[in-house]
């Protein structure tokens, strides 16, 4: 539990650093709440399906539930963008400087775009900051430029972020046109009257889509904060958090079996030079795990080494697949990846209190400062007031897209999907787009990666000098 931080096991400096780092991480999620979640409530507010405060409070609650129930696949998809050598050295000054730099950079850019009322992406911002830290680290002596960044994972995540606005625009426009062609109720396609709420069935649809988008946002965006908090905890308290303390004897036995199976699979290809180091890592890993019945029984000094071995193994296998894509048949790679999936829960996990803390920060953040972004989405993207059909189309597409991304463990931008979805319905309806707003949103979209990369890289270099 979090209260165990105050049991005297940490010295004053480490405790102060831990509290400051956790506050910054939760601050990022708080800002994310009012910056991104405003997109989810804009449609129900501007179609008058819910009044602003009930909409915001309900969205905050759904975000809370999304974080708590959404798992951790996206969390570690983001974390694995970081250079493996920094992940292994997370307890060092450079590892802590890494986490703080990328969090502060993401918060600064989010606050700046929020102040201007621009629906920029927190996902884009965080990923840019991670790449910035990785590139800055590769400039240090003993590294080659760009070598530390997980470019395969960066490409995978980057494509998901690149295509999500296109998906939002195209599918929302198509869904709106399909509704217009099949449902002939005129009230769906005209601006809502100011003196009364929508019919009950329309309100139910719009509130349901708002609920879905809010839950999906929590389960996708909230996981990013979970992953970063775990890096902080592992860095400052490696003995306590390097391995999942909740792993029971049965799961540990499955982990050992998976390591042994992976070892047998790789032995079949030991003539490949890159395989030999992986076999040694697996043999050491399995030998250590076989001596203990649960992670708590593993000596503290060995826990960090086991974590480092698993991270190095993952990097080595990814490099092997990238360097020799045809050396191992596809069915064998599928078996290798299944074994890897059994090993990952030992290091890719989050305690319940971390889920609760991030869920609370994101949920409470939703209730603060939402008006700027809501006004942009509801009033400034299109030239006409948002209609019921436009709001429902944009939110249905956003809810489905983000939900599918969660299942795939990919981070996508709620902001980009929903705002581009609203733009798509405006274009499909023929009402037109406000060129200035669309230009500003596009400019923020283009600038987010380079600016957050630069901010994080500079902060990382400065913090390395401060944290020793």
Secondary structure, DSSP 8 states (H G I E B T S, - for coil): -GGGGGSS-S-HHHHHHHHHHHHHHHHHHHHHHHHHTHHHHHHHHHTTSS-HHHHHHHHHHHHHHHHHHS-SHHHHHHHTTS-HHHHHTTTSHHHHHHHHHHHHHHHHHHHHHHHTT----HHHHHHHHHHHHHHHHHTSTT--TTTTS-HHHHHHHHHHHHHHHHHHHHHHHHHHHHHHHH---GGGGSB--TTS---HHHHHHHHHHHHHHHHHHHHHHHHHHHHHHHHHHHHH-HHHHSS-TT--HHHHHHHHHHHHHHHHHHHTTTTSHHHHHHHHHHHHHHHHHHT-SSGGGS-HHHHHHHHHHHHHHHHHHHHHHHH-TTTS-HHHHHHHHHHHHHHHTTTS---HHHHHHHHHHHHHHHTSS-HHHHHIIIIISBSS--BHHHHHHHHHHHHHHHHHHHHHT----HHHHHHHHHHHHHHHHT--B-HHHHHHHHHHHHHHHHHHHHHHHHHHHHHHHH--
